[in-house]
Amino acid sequence: MGQKIHPTGFRLGVIKEHRSRWFADPARYPALLREDDLIRAYLTKQLSSAGLADIQIERKADQIDLEIRAARPGVVVGRGGSGLDALRQGLQKELSLHGSPERTIRINVVEVTRADAEAVLLAENIAQQLERRIAFRRIVRQVIQRAQRAGVQGIKIQIAGRLNGAEIARTEWTREGRIPLHTLRADIDYADHIAQTTFGVIGVKVWVFKGEVLPGQERPEQKAPLQQPKRRQQRRRPTFEDRSAVEA
């Protein structure tokens, strides 16, 4: 079998950047890294209903700049910016409880224009529907159709666990379009999520291919296609492959 590698880490320094951008001497590095982890955990918990897609962290002396990409920025900002003030105060309190010095926190909220093309949001949506005990094949089919309408060039979804409450856990996956994992210039968006169901844990992995980017160039913002696909065209139904025997 081929060895698996994280698509984002594989492309760091080529077409992707680190989610945390700062420099520190070796003595301060562990404390700042722990701060980043605390910030991400706190924001993920507080903004669970905002469609959180990504959190970028930058540091300048005693200042922390946060860029939050969310599908529903109004939930983050709140009425008259009250949500941002509460979020900033909560972050400072959380950091102070863990012994971090007081820092100035600036928060910038960016709206995600194509929520159906973000792997994080798709994986979270699949996990939420699995927890509501909806049939996984129906979920996957709907998510793939939404991603295709958003203009992605390829999508792959893998689900593992006691699917539909089966006695024996198994892994099934489906793919539509291209997912060139070995191509460094391919913009692959990857995310995984866990669904806590009554019959056990189900893991969800999503790969989204958004197009190719030449090194040194910014990723172009793709727009959703204006014309919907014709209903006459026969769509190929996604095929599922049982990989439990291979991995056993």
C-alpha positions in Angstrom: 0.0 0.0 0.0 1.0 3.6 -0.6 2.0 5.5 2.5 -0.3 8.4 3.4 0.8 11.9 4.1 -1.2 15.0 5.2 -1.9 17.0 2.0 -1.4 20.3 3.7 2.0 19.4 5.2 3.1 18.0 1.9 2.6 21.3 0.2 3.9 23.7 2.9 6.4 26.1 1.3 5.2 25.3 -2.2 1.6 26.5 -2.6 0.5 26.6 1.1 1.6 28.5 4.1 1.6 27.7 7.8 -1.5 28.5 9.8 0.6 30.1 12.5 3.2 32.7 11.4 5.6 33.9 14.0 9.2 33.5 15.1 10.5 32.8 18.6 13.7 31.8 20.3 13.9 28.2 21.5 13.2 29.2 25.1 9.9 30.8 24.3 8.8 28.5 21.5 7.0 25.8 23.6 4.9 28.4 25.5 3.8 30.2 22.4 3.0 26.9 20.7 0.8 26.0 23.7 -0.9 29.4 23.4 -1.7 28.8 19.8 -3.3 25.4 20.7 -5.4 27.1 23.5 -6.5 29.8 21.1 -7.7 27.3 18.5 -9.4 25.1 21.0 -11.2 28.1 22.6 -12.4 29.6 19.3 -13.5 26.2 17.9 -15.6 25.6 21.0 -17.1 29.1 21.2 -17.8 29.5 17.4 -19.2 26.0 16.8 -22.3 27.5 15.2 -20.5 30.0 13.0 -19.2 27.5 10.3 -15.6 28.0 11.3 -13.3 27.1 8.3 -9.8 28.3 9.4 -7.9 30.3 12.0 -4.7 32.1 11.0 -2.5 33.4 13.9 0.2 36.0 13.6 2.4 37.5 16.4 4.0 40.9 16.6 5.9 41.6 19.9 3.1 41.5 22.5 0.2 41.5 20.0 -1.7 38.6 18.5 -3.5 39.0 15.2 -6.2 36.4 14.5 -7.9 35.9 11.1 -11.1 33.9 11.4 -12.6 32.5 8.2 -16.2 31.6 8.9 -19.2 30.8 6.7 -21.5 32.8 9.0 -19.5 35.9 10.1 -22.5 37.6 11.6 -22.5 35.0 14.4 -18.8 35.9 15.2 -19.2 39.7 15.0 -22.5 39.9 16.8 -24.7 43.0 17.0 -22.6 46.1 16.8 -19.4 44.1 17.3 -20.4 42.9 20.7 -19.5 39.3 19.7 -15.9 40.3 18.9 -15.5 42.1 22.3 -16.8 39.1 24.2 -14.5 36.8 22.2 -11.5 39.0 22.9 -12.1 39.2 26.6 -12.8 35.5 26.8 -9.5 34.7 25.0 -7.5 37.0 27.3 -9.1 35.4 30.4 -8.4 31.9 29.0 -4.8 32.7 28.3 -4.3 34.3 31.7 -5.7 31.2 33.5 -2.9 29.2 31.9 -0.1 31.6 33.0 0.3 33.5 29.8 1.1 37.2 30.0 -1.5 39.8 28.9 -1.4 40.5 25.2 -3.2 42.7 22.8 -5.5 40.6 20.7 -6.8 41.8 17.3 -9.5 39.8 15.5 -10.3 40.0 11.8 -13.3 38.1 10.5 -13.4 36.9 6.8 -16.4 35.5 5.2 -16.1 32.2 3.3 -17.7 32.8 0.0 -18.0 29.1 -1.1 -18.9 27.1 2.0 -19.6 24.0 0.0 -16.0 23.9 -1.3 -14.4 23.9 2.2 -13.3 20.5 3.3 -13.6 21.4 7.0 -17.2 22.5 6.7 -18.2 19.5 4.5 -16.6 17.0 7.0 -18.4 18.8 9.9 -21.7 18.7 8.1 -21.3 14.9 7.4 -20.5 14.2 11.0 -23.5 16.2 12.2 -25.8 14.3 9.9 -24.3 10.9 10.9 -25.0 11.8 14.6 -28.6 12.3 13.6 -28.6 8.7 12.3 -29.2 9.6 8.6 -28.0 6.9 6.1 -24.4 7.6 5.2 -24.8 6.9 1.5 -27.5 9.5 1.2 -25.3 12.0 3.1 -22.3 11.4 0.9 -24.4 11.7 -2.3 -25.8 15.1 -1.2 -22.5 16.5 -0.1 -20.8 15.5 -3.4 -23.6 17.2 -5.4 -23.3 20.4 -3.3 -19.5 20.5 -3.8 -19.9 20.0 -7.5 -22.3 22.9 -7.7 -19.8 25.0 -5.8 -17.3 24.4 -8.7 -14.7 22.0 -7.2 -12.8 19.9 -9.7 -12.8 16.8 -7.5 -13.9 15.5 -4.1 -13.2 12.3 -2.2 -15.0 11.2 1.0 -14.0 8.3 3.3 -16.1 7.1 6.2 -15.0 4.5 8.7 -16.7 2.8 11.7 -19.9 1.0 12.5 -21.7 2.4 9.5 -25.5 2.3 9.8 -25.1 0.5 13.2 -23.4 -2.6 11.6 -21.9 -5.2 14.0 -18.5 -5.1 12.2 -16.8 -1.8 11.5 -15.7 -1.1 8.0 -14.3 1.6 5.7 -16.1 2.9 2.6 -15.1 5.7 0.3 -16.2 7.4 -2.9 -14.7 9.9 -5.3 -15.9 12.2 -8.0 -13.6 14.1 -10.3 -9.8 14.2 -9.9 -7.8 14.1 -6.6 -4.1 14.4 -7.7 -2.5 13.8 -4.3 1.0 13.5 -5.7 0.9 16.8 -7.6 2.5 19.5 -5.5 0.8 22.4 -7.4 -2.6 20.8 -6.9 -4.6 22.8 -4.3 -5.9 20.0 -2.1 -8.1 20.9 0.8 -8.2 18.2 3.5 -10.1 17.8 6.7 -11.2 15.1 9.1 -13.9 15.0 11.7 -15.3 12.5 14.3 -19.0 11.7 14.7 -20.0 10.6 18.2 -22.9 8.2 17.5 -24.9 6.0 19.9 -23.2 2.9 18.5 -19.6 4.2 18.4 -17.3 6.6 16.8 -17.4 7.2 13.1 -14.4 8.9 11.4 -14.9 11.2 8.4 -12.2 12.3 5.9 -12.7 14.7 3.0 -10.4 15.7 0.2 -11.3 18.6 -2.1 -9.4 19.5 -5.3 -9.8 23.2 -6.1 -7.5 23.4 -9.1 -3.8 23.8 -9.8 -1.6 26.7 -8.5 1.8 27.6 -9.8 4.4 28.1 -7.0 4.8 31.7 -6.0 1.3 32.6 -7.2 -1.8 33.2 -5.1 -4.6 30.8 -5.3 -7.3 32.2 -7.6 -10.7 32.5 -6.1 -12.9 30.3 -8.2 -16.5 31.3 -8.8 -19.4 28.9 -8.7 -20.6 28.0 -12.2 -23.4 30.2 -13.4 -25.2 27.4 -15.2 -26.5 24.4 -13.4 -25.9 21.0 -14.9 -28.7 19.8 -17.2 -31.1 17.3 -15.7 -31.0 15.3 -18.9 -27.4 14.3 -18.3 -27.1 10.9 -16.7 -25.0 11.3 -13.6 -22.8 8.4 -12.6 -23.8 7.2 -9.2 -20.9 7.2 -6.7 -19.5 3.7 -6.1 -18.4 2.5 -2.7 -15.6 0.2 -2.1 -15.3 -1.9 1.0 -11.7 -1.6 2.3 -12.1 -3.4 5.6 -10.6 -6.7 4.1 -7.6 -4.8 2.6 -6.8 -3.0 5.8 -7.3 -6.0 8.1 
